[in-house]
Amino acid sequence: TWTGPFNRIYDFGISGVPSARLHRNEGQTLRIAFNDFDHCDFCDFFQEQDLTKWIHIAVTITSDGQCIAYKDGTILGKGSLNQLPSKVQWGQAPHYYLGKSNWSVREPDSAMSF
């Protein structure tokens, strides 16, 4: 169940650099992001009925930064990253959360269940 505008599926790192997160980004947008501003947004990913039922979400990223988002096995969007995920430095990333946010002020935790 999606309960808020910034529901996290996962959030690794810190609220800045380095970070990786997959989440609802207000309204109907699904966002996968690496670091603070490098992200792929998949607009119109969520429909009203998706917010109250179980859906399967997957995002793949190729070695050249191309992103593909899937919902229930169907491709729903494509995009690209500005910086390759392999450039993200994880050694200093202290937090690895599922369903919880590292961005407590701007994008607080929600009561999302999964």
C-alpha positions as CSV (number, residue, x, y, z in Angstrom):
1,T,0.0,0.0,0.0
2,W,1.4,3.4,-1.0
3,T,0.6,5.8,1.8
4,G,2.5,9.0,1.0
5,P,4.0,11.1,-1.7
6,F,7.6,9.9,-1.3
7,N,7.2,6.2,-0.4
8,R,10.5,4.4,-0.4
9,I,11.0,0.9,-1.8
10,Y,14.7,1.2,-0.9
11,D,17.1,4.0,0.1
12,F,20.8,3.3,0.4
13,G,23.5,5.7,1.5
14,I,22.7,9.2,3.0
15,S,20.5,12.1,2.0
16,G,22.9,13.4,-0.6
17,V,26.0,11.8,-2.0
18,P,26.4,8.8,-2.1
19,S,22.8,7.5,-2.3
20,A,20.6,5.2,-4.3
21,R,16.9,5.1,-4.0
22,L,13.8,3.8,-5.7
23,H,10.6,5.5,-4.7
24,R,7.3,7.2,-5.5
25,N,8.0,10.8,-6.2
26,E,4.7,12.5,-5.6
27,G,1.7,11.8,-7.7
28,Q,2.1,9.1,-10.4
29,T,5.9,9.3,-10.8
30,L,8.4,6.4,-10.0
31,R,12.0,7.7,-9.5
32,I,15.2,5.8,-9.4
33,A,18.0,8.0,-8.3
34,F,21.8,7.8,-7.7
35,N,23.3,10.7,-5.6
36,D,21.3,13.9,-5.2
37,F,20.4,15.0,-8.7
38,D,21.1,12.1,-11.1
39,H,17.8,10.2,-11.6
40,C,15.4,8.7,-14.0
41,D,11.7,9.7,-13.6
42,F,9.0,7.5,-15.0
43,C,5.9,9.8,-15.2
44,D,2.4,8.3,-15.1
45,F,3.8,5.1,-13.7
46,F,1.2,4.8,-10.9
47,Q,-2.5,4.9,-11.5
48,E,-5.0,5.5,-8.8
49,Q,-5.9,1.8,-8.4
50,D,-2.1,1.0,-8.0
51,L,-2.0,2.8,-4.7
52,T,-4.2,0.3,-2.9
53,K,-3.1,-3.0,-4.4
54,W,0.0,-5.2,-4.7
55,I,2.1,-4.4,-7.8
56,H,5.5,-5.8,-8.9
57,I,8.1,-3.1,-9.8
58,A,11.4,-3.6,-11.4
59,V,14.0,-1.2,-12.8
60,T,17.0,-2.3,-14.9
61,I,20.0,-0.1,-15.7
62,T,22.5,-1.0,-18.4
63,S,26.2,-0.4,-18.2
64,D,25.8,2.8,-20.3
65,G,23.1,4.3,-17.9
66,Q,19.9,3.4,-19.8
67,C,17.0,2.8,-17.4
68,I,13.9,0.7,-18.1
69,A,11.0,0.5,-15.6
70,Y,8.6,-2.4,-15.4
71,K,5.2,-2.7,-13.7
72,D,3.8,-6.2,-13.4
73,G,6.2,-7.4,-16.1
74,T,5.3,-4.7,-18.7
75,I,7.7,-2.0,-19.8
76,L,6.2,1.4,-18.7
77,G,9.1,3.7,-19.3
78,K,12.7,4.3,-20.5
79,G,15.2,7.0,-19.5
80,S,18.9,7.5,-18.9
81,L,21.2,8.6,-16.1
82,N,23.7,11.4,-16.4
83,Q,26.3,9.5,-14.3
84,L,26.9,5.8,-14.5
85,P,26.0,3.9,-11.3
86,S,29.4,2.3,-11.3
87,K,30.8,5.8,-10.4
88,V,28.9,5.9,-7.1
89,Q,31.2,5.4,-4.1
90,W,29.6,3.2,-1.5
91,G,32.4,2.9,1.1
92,Q,31.2,5.8,3.1
93,A,27.4,5.0,2.8
94,P,26.2,4.2,6.3
95,H,22.5,3.3,5.8
96,Y,20.8,0.7,3.8
97,Y,17.0,0.9,4.2
98,L,14.0,-0.9,2.8
99,G,10.7,1.1,3.1
100,K,12.5,3.9,5.0
101,S,14.0,7.2,4.0
102,N,17.4,8.8,4.6
103,W,15.8,12.1,3.7
104,S,13.9,12.7,7.0
105,V,13.2,16.4,6.5
106,R,12.3,16.8,2.8
107,E,11.0,13.3,2.2
108,P,10.0,11.7,5.5
109,D,9.3,8.0,6.2
110,S,5.8,6.7,5.5
111,A,3.8,3.8,6.7
112,M,4.2,1.9,3.4
113,S,3.8,-1.8,3.5
114,F,5.4,-4.3,1.1
